[in-house]
Amino acid sequence: MKGFIRTFLAIFGAVAVAVIAIAGFRGDFTQRTPIEIFPDMDHQPKFKSQTLTSFFPEGRVDRPPPYGTIPFHVPTDQPYLITGKMGNMWGTGIPVTVDAKLLERGKERYQINCQVCHGATGAGNGITTQYGLVGVASYHLDKYREMADGEIFNTITHGKGQMGPYPHIDVRDRWAIVAYIRALQLSQNTQASQLPPEATANLQQKP
Ligand code: HEC
């Protein structure tokens, strides 16, 4: 009998410990380091994004892609599409289909990326200029109306002078923005006589 009770207590104790170990504290919060039976890959040497390191000379953990890296979906057999250059010269023409949809897309991308500085009409009077940013280009200067499409594309990709680069904007979206800039230029520099008749009729309706 004694032997039986002892065995019973031993098994009971072992089962109780196992049940508590498996299910007992589930859902509880603790500050203590958990006991890790299977640590898998929980612990590994790594850098957290946006932190500092002494490993790289300039101290940044986040690495820029190597210079000249092109996203894999960009066709490299169309140099004008990705550089804005035809041979050694800035090229002219928008190398994607220009239609209402492209202009809508260009307008949206322009409003997101450029309008803060260049303003809704591209006159160089965006909201940032009210807070002290000076020297923002107005697209309505002859210089920019005459500038090759490829050079504007290049300014978006690589920046210019005080303006930062926008290479993260998709290549086709950059061209959509160039097309929209052309539309903005037309909107501010068109003679009434160049308008289609239905638009001229609207002009004459003074409020
Ligand atoms: C943070 C403000 C800012 C934003 C945002 C900005 N620009 Fe600019 N942009 C400038 C400034 C400032 C200049 C004048 C640069 C200079 O001459 O130093 C400029 C110049 C330009 C020029 C004339 C470049 C030349 O060759 O002289 C073009 C074209 C242009 N921007 C297009 C764009 C487009 C397109 C976008 C959006 C993708 C954009 N910018 C976003 C500030 C900005």
Boltz pocket constraint, residues with backbone or C-beta under 6 A from the ligand:
constraints:
  - pocket:
      binder: B
      contacts: [[A, 109], [A, 110], [A, 113], [A, 114], [A, 115], [A, 116], [A, 117], [A, 118], [A, 128], [A, 134], [A, 135], [A, 136], [A, 137], [A, 151], [A, 152], [A, 155], [A, 156], [A, 160], [A, 161], [A, 162], [A, 163], [A, 164], [A, 166], [A, 177]]
      max_distance: 6.0
